[in-house]
Every structure is written in C-alpha cells, then in structure tokens.
C-alpha cells in the first residue's frame, strides 16, 4: 500500500522570495506543481480568511504564501483564483473588505491571480456524505478544475487545531455556516460534516502556512507563535497529522483527525506516512499553548463524576435499565457535567454592544442589554461563533469553576 507523502520545509520569514523558495522546494518534493495542475486549468486557491484582519495577527493565511503558490500555478500553466467565504455576510462588498485587510488584493497583484468577488453559491448532492447529504457551497468550487487548500496552523476551541480539513469549511457560503453549527451541535458531528466537505471538494494539493501560527484562543483570538515551517501534501489528513505533531499534539488529539480515523479515512499514525524534506524533530516547537477547549478525559474528573459521563455516552441504557432513568442520566450528563466542564462565551470590557454576535448566533442565545452582549448559557451550544466573529475581539471564553479544577490543557 502506498504511503501518503508529506513534505516539511523550514521557512523562517514571510519575505516573498524566501517563502516562494520554501514552497517550491516542498512542492518539488511531491513531484512539482505540474503533478497537480495542468495547463489551462482553473485552479481555486483556498486560504483561511476567517475574518478581515491584518496578516500580522496570524489569524489568516499569509498573503506571501498565497502569492507564492499562485506564481507556481501560473508557471505550470494554470489560472489561479483566490477564493474564500469568511464568516458573516457572503456579499461582494464583504469579500472586498476581507481581501483588502488580509492583503489578498496584494497577493493577486504580484502573482497574476484573480480574486473571486461574485458571491454566488449553489446546493449540491453528496452521495458519500455521512452527515451532509446535500452541501451548500460557493460557486467557484463547482467551476474549478483543481483546488489547492491553503490552511493556517492555528488552535481551535472546538477541534483542537484548525488545519487542512477545517479550512474547507470556508467553502460553505458566509452565514450559512451558522446553520451548520445549529443543526450539528455535537462536536463530533460537526467535525464529521467537515470531513464530508473534504470528501466532496477533494483538494489536489494542501499547502500549510506554519511560518507563524496561532496558539491559545484560536482560531481568531489567540496569539501569534513562530513555528517556521511550510507543509505540503496531496493528502489533507496526512498533512494534518504531521502539523499536529509539529506543535506537540498527538494527531488523534485533533478531533477532525480522530473522527476521520473512526471513519477509516486515515490511521492518524505518523508511522504510516512518508515524511520528506527537513526532519520533523528539528522543527518541532515546545510549549505551544492550547485553546480553552480540550478533549474531555474522564480520568481528569473526580471519581464521583465519572459515572455521569458514562451514563451520557453513546452506548445508551444498559440491558434491563429503565428507559426513563437512562434519559435522565444522559440529560444530567450533557446539560450539567458538560456545561460545568466546557468553556462558555462572555462579553468582556471591549464589548460595544454592536449586536454582530447576536445576529450571527445560530440558536439566538445572545441579546444586547444596555449596550452589552448577554449570553444565555442555558441556550448557548458552545459553537463559539461569537468568539470567532466578534469585530472587537470582545468575547472571552470562560470555564466554570469545576472545569478549572479538573480539566487541563
């Protein structure tokens, strides 16, 4: 069985020539851009542009990475189109603002790429989907001959890390992402939906910006962290496994990878991959700070609480157990233990009461009172859309006292 290849190349800065040299080396290790792009093809470049923020914040894929990849596509005879659908309204004006602030406009100018601005979308069937049998997608996905996925290495308060798989959620148009959060409230089901998007989009190549990543409260409220690497692979899940290991995670600590392994899409084992380029051990970073949310390990809880988690597991009621008791225990587990251990959003001192979070909350758990956003924790599903999208970076994630005592990481 052929092992998936992942190229790992040192890259310490975002100077365009240096970045392009690193990306060229990574792609050449995989056979060169001509192995993925044919002359005349329309090639969709999908960066992570989750919010309209400057590249220095390390929230978005750096424009030099996008420009460097676009130049290689042009060299191979392809026609690159820079495309994303950030959170919030999916409209031409919003796209222009996002492209300008993230410097995608510059990336297009220096590389010969085109920026997508039409904000068209479509709904398509997905016969292989396990959670999503119909997908809402942006139109250029359907028009492209090939897709190159350009994620940013960042923490993520739902999945652990946002890597290649999670980046493809940006193919869902604008605020429609909120409806996906609302109907897929369990983290595992949401990550399963991300995998459905992956199996539909099937990017030809994935190139990750890990020159400067984000640690802490990702994907948009954390802190820049120098990592110094470019990663590339035709296999998004293989690339995600190596990227996770690069910053001190076990690959299966990333929820998208763990769900993919359960589906049989990957083993999540580095031993099953062929690593090319610079040694992984030489580029690993120590002390990479995780986000607030972490996978729940029953061993971290007081013994008295562990049966509650077991009662709330997918196994359901034991044989002979009254159905009513099983339902009660699951409810207690999900609504009490879960809420005590999982961080909840709260508007901090920077809140100006603009109402952006309230308008984009998938379950209408937020109201603005006296110019301050108020989150109803009994309604909140902990999707963290408010934290991710707040224009003022005013939403804080707070773990209840029980979580602070017994959950680490």
C-alpha positions in Angstrom: 0.0 0.0 0.0 1.4 3.4 -1.0 2.0 5.7 1.9 0.9 9.3 1.8 3.7 11.7 1.4 4.1 14.9 3.5 6.8 17.5 2.7 8.1 19.6 5.6 10.4 22.5 4.8 11.9 25.1 7.1 10.7 28.7 6.4 11.5 31.4 9.0 10.1 34.5 7.3 7.4 35.9 5.0 9.7 37.7 2.6 8.2 36.7 -0.8 11.4 35.2 -2.4 12.2 33.2 0.7 8.6 32.0 1.1 8.4 31.0 -2.6 11.7 29.1 -2.4 10.4 27.1 0.6 7.1 26.4 -1.1 8.7 25.4 -4.3 11.0 23.0 -2.5 8.1 21.5 -0.7 6.0 21.0 -3.8 9.0 19.7 -5.8 9.5 17.0 -3.2 6.0 15.9 -4.1 6.7 15.9 -7.9 6.4 19.6 -8.7 3.3 21.8 -9.4 2.8 20.1 -12.8 1.9 17.0 -10.9 -1.2 18.7 -9.6 -2.0 21.5 -12.1 -2.4 21.0 -15.9 -2.0 23.9 -18.5 -5.2 25.8 -18.9 -6.8 24.6 -15.7 -8.8 26.9 -13.4 -7.2 26.5 -10.0 -9.1 27.5 -6.9 -6.7 28.7 -4.1 -8.5 28.4 -0.7 -6.7 30.4 2.0 -8.0 30.7 5.6 -9.6 34.2 5.7 -11.9 33.6 8.6 -12.1 37.3 9.5 -11.0 40.5 7.9 -7.7 41.0 9.8 -4.2 42.0 9.0 -1.7 39.3 8.3 0.4 40.2 11.4 -2.4 38.9 13.7 -1.7 35.3 12.4 -5.5 34.7 12.0 -5.4 34.3 8.2 -3.1 32.6 5.7 -0.3 35.0 5.0 -0.5 36.8 1.6 3.1 35.8 0.7 2.1 32.2 0.9 -0.9 32.7 -1.3 1.1 34.8 -3.8 4.0 32.2 -3.9 1.5 29.3 -4.6 -0.3 31.4 -7.2 3.0 32.0 -9.0 3.8 28.3 -9.1 0.3 27.7 -10.6 1.0 30.3 -13.3 4.3 28.7 -14.1 2.5 25.3 -14.5 0.1 26.9 -17.0 -2.8 27.2 -14.6 -5.1 30.1 -13.9 -5.2 30.8 -10.1 -8.4 32.2 -8.5 -8.1 33.3 -4.8 -11.4 32.3 -3.1 -12.8 32.2 0.4 -16.1 32.8 2.2 -15.3 34.3 5.6 -17.7 34.3 8.5 -20.5 36.9 8.2 -22.3 38.1 5.1 -21.4 36.5 1.8 -21.5 39.5 -0.4 -19.2 41.3 -2.8 -18.6 44.3 -0.5 -17.7 42.0 2.4 -15.3 40.0 0.2 -13.6 43.2 -1.0 -13.1 44.3 2.6 -11.7 40.8 3.6 -9.4 40.7 0.6 -8.1 44.2 1.3 -7.5 43.7 5.1 -5.9 40.3 4.7 -3.8 41.6 1.8 -5.1 39.1 -0.7 -5.5 42.0 -3.1 -1.7 42.4 -3.0 -1.2 38.7 -3.4 -3.3 38.7 -6.6 -1.5 41.7 -8.0 2.1 40.3 -7.5 1.2 36.8 -8.7 -1.2 37.2 -11.6 -4.0 35.6 -9.7 -7.7 36.6 -9.8 -9.9 37.5 -6.8 -13.3 36.0 -6.7 -16.0 38.6 -5.9 -19.3 37.4 -7.3 -20.6 35.8 -4.1 -22.6 33.1 -5.9 -23.4 29.8 -4.3 -25.3 26.5 -5.0 -26.6 23.4 -3.3 -25.3 20.1 -4.5 -25.9 16.4 -3.6 -23.1 14.5 -1.9 -23.7 10.7 -2.1 -20.7 9.9 0.0 -21.7 12.3 2.8 -22.3 10.7 6.2 -23.7 13.7 7.9 -24.3 16.1 5.0 -26.1 14.5 2.0 -26.5 17.9 0.4 -23.9 20.7 0.6 -24.2 24.4 0.4 -21.1 25.6 -1.5 -19.7 28.6 -3.1 -20.0 28.6 -6.9 -16.3 28.7 -7.8 -15.8 25.3 -6.2 -18.1 23.9 -8.9 -16.3 25.8 -11.6 -12.8 24.9 -10.7 -10.7 22.2 -12.4 -8.4 21.8 -9.3 -8.4 23.0 -5.7 -5.3 23.9 -3.7 -6.1 24.2 0.0 -4.0 26.8 1.9 -4.7 26.4 5.6 -3.1 28.3 8.6 -1.8 26.3 11.5 -3.9 27.6 14.5 -5.6 26.3 17.6 -9.3 25.9 17.6 -11.6 25.8 20.6 -13.8 23.1 19.1 -11.5 20.8 17.1 -8.2 21.4 19.0 -6.4 22.7 15.9 -7.8 24.1 12.7 -5.8 22.6 9.9 -6.4 21.4 6.3 -9.8 19.7 6.9 -11.3 22.5 9.0 -10.2 25.2 6.5 -12.5 23.7 3.8 -15.5 24.8 5.9 -14.8 28.2 4.2 -16.3 26.6 1.0 -19.7 27.0 2.7 -21.2 30.4 1.9 -20.9 33.1 4.6 -23.6 33.0 7.3 -24.9 29.6 6.2 -22.1 28.2 8.3 -24.1 29.2 11.3 -27.0 26.9 10.3 -24.5 24.0 10.2 -23.4 24.8 13.7 -27.0 24.9 14.8 -28.1 21.6 13.4 -24.8 19.8 14.2 -24.4 20.8 17.9 -22.2 17.9 18.9 -18.6 18.5 18.1 -18.1 15.0 16.6 -21.0 15.5 14.2 -19.7 18.9 13.2 -16.3 17.5 12.5 -17.9 14.7 10.6 -19.5 17.4 8.4 -16.1 18.9 7.8 -15.0 15.6 6.5 -18.0 15.4 4.2 -16.9 18.7 2.7 -13.4 17.3 2.3 -14.6 14.2 0.5 -16.7 16.3 -1.8 -14.0 19.0 -2.5 -11.1 16.6 -2.8 -8.3 19.2 -3.0 -5.5 18.2 -5.3 -2.9 19.7 -3.0 -2.7 21.1 0.5 0.0 23.7 1.5 0.0 24.8 5.1 1.2 28.2 6.3 3.0 27.3 9.6 5.6 30.0 9.3 3.8 31.9 12.1 0.9 30.1 13.6 -1.6 30.9 16.4 -1.6 29.4 19.9 -4.0 30.0 22.7 -7.6 31.1 22.0 -7.8 30.3 18.3 -9.0 30.5 15.6 -9.1 34.3 15.8 -8.4 35.4 19.4 -5.1 33.8 20.2 -1.5 34.9 19.9 1.0 34.6 17.0 3.6 31.9 17.5 6.7 31.5 15.4 6.8 27.9 14.1 9.0 28.3 11.0 7.7 25.7 8.5 5.8 25.1 5.3 4.0 21.7 4.9 2.6 20.2 1.7 0.7 17.0 0.8 -1.9 15.7 -1.6 -3.5 14.1 1.5 -5.2 16.6 3.8 -5.4 14.2 6.7 -1.8 13.1 6.4 -0.7 16.8 6.4 -2.9 17.4 9.5 -1.3 14.6 11.4 2.2 16.0 10.8 1.1 19.5 11.5 -0.4 18.4 14.8 2.8 16.6 15.8 4.8 19.7 14.8 3.2 21.7 17.7 3.1 18.9 20.3 -0.3 17.3 19.7 -0.8 13.7 19.1 -2.5 13.5 15.7 -5.6 11.9 17.2 -5.9 14.8 19.7 -7.3 16.8 16.8 -10.9 16.0 16.6 -11.2 16.1 12.8 -8.4 13.5 12.6 -9.9 11.4 15.3 -13.3 11.3 13.6 -11.7 10.6 10.3 -9.8 7.6 11.8 -13.1 6.3 13.1 -14.5 6.5 9.6 -11.5 4.7 8.2 -10.2 7.7 6.2 -6.8 7.7 8.0 -4.9 5.9 10.7 -3.7 9.1 12.3 -0.3 7.4 12.7 2.9 9.1 11.6 4.4 5.7 11.0 2.1 5.2 8.1 3.3 8.3 6.3 6.4 9.1 4.3 8.0 12.3 5.5 10.1 14.3 3.0 12.3 17.3 3.4 13.5 18.6 6.8 13.4 16.3 9.8 10.2 16.7 11.9 12.2 16.6 15.2 14.3 19.5 14.1 11.3 21.7 13.5 9.0 20.8 16.5 8.1 23.7 18.8 7.8 23.3 22.5 5.3 24.8 24.8 2.6 25.5 22.2 -0.4 26.8 24.2 -3.7 25.0 23.6 -7.0 26.7 23.5 -9.6 26.7 26.3 -11.4 23.7 24.9 -9.8 20.3 25.2 -10.9 16.7 24.7 -12.6 15.5 27.9 -10.7 12.7 29.7 -12.8 11.1 32.4 -9.6 10.3 34.3 -9.2 14.0 35.0 -12.6 14.1 36.8 -13.4 13.3 40.4 -14.5 9.7 40.7 -18.0 10.7 41.7 -18.5 12.4 38.3 -17.1 9.7 36.0 -20.3 7.5 36.1 -22.3 10.6 34.9 -20.1 10.8 31.8 -20.5 7.0 31.2 -24.3 7.4 31.6 -24.2 10.1 28.9 -22.2 8.0 26.4 -23.5 6.8 23.1 -23.9 3.3 24.5 -27.4 4.2 25.8 -29.2 2.3 28.5 -27.8 -1.0 29.8 -30.0 -4.1 29.3 -32.8 -4.0 31.8 -32.2 -0.4 32.7 -35.4 1.7 32.7 -35.5 4.0 29.7 -36.6 6.9 31.8 -33.5 6.6 34.1 -31.2 6.4 31.1 -32.7 9.5 29.6 -32.4 11.3 32.9 -28.8 10.4 33.3 -27.9 11.4 29.7 -29.7 14.7 30.3 -27.8 15.2 33.5 -24.5 14.4 31.9 -25.0 16.5 28.8 -26.6 19.5 30.5 -24.8 19.6 33.8 -21.4 17.9 33.6 -20.8 19.1 30.1 -21.8 22.7 30.9 -19.6 22.6 34.0 -16.5 21.5 32.1 -16.9 23.3 28.7 -16.0 27.0 28.4 -18.8 29.4 27.7 -18.6 32.8 25.9 -18.9 36.1 27.8 -18.7 39.7 26.5 -15.7 41.4 28.0 -14.8 45.0 28.6 -14.2 45.6 24.8 -17.9 45.0 24.0 -19.6 48.0 22.4 -23.0 46.4 22.0 -22.8 46.4 18.2 -25.0 43.3 18.1 -22.9 41.4 15.5 -22.7 38.4 17.7 -26.4 38.4 18.4 -27.2 38.5 14.7 -24.9 35.6 13.9 -25.7 33.3 16.9 -27.2 30.1 15.4 -29.5 29.5 18.4 -30.4 33.1 19.3 -28.7 32.8 22.7 -27.4 36.5 22.7 -29.2 39.7 23.4 -27.8 43.2 23.7 -28.8 44.9 27.0 -27.6 48.4 27.9 -25.1 48.2 25.1 -23.5 44.9 26.3 -24.0 41.5 24.8 -25.6 39.0 27.2 -25.1 35.3 26.5 -27.8 32.9 27.8 -25.6 29.9 28.9 -28.7 27.7 29.1 -29.4 28.2 25.4 -25.8 28.5 24.2 -24.5 25.4 22.3 -20.8 26.4 22.7 -20.2 26.7 19.0 -18.0 29.8 19.7 -19.2 31.7 16.6 -19.5 34.8 18.7 -15.9 34.5 19.9 -14.7 33.8 16.4 -16.6 36.6 14.6 -16.6 39.5 17.1 -15.3 42.6 15.3 -13.9 44.0 18.6 -12.4 40.7 19.9 -14.6 41.3 22.9 -15.9 37.8 23.5 -14.0 35.9 26.2 -14.2 32.1 26.8 -14.6 31.3 30.5 -14.6 27.8 32.0 -16.8 27.2 35.1 -15.1 26.5 38.4 -15.5 22.7 38.1 -13.8 22.8 34.7 -10.9 25.0 36.0 -10.4 22.4 38.8 -10.5 19.2 36.8 -9.8 19.9 33.1 -6.3 20.9 32.0 -4.9 22.0 28.6 
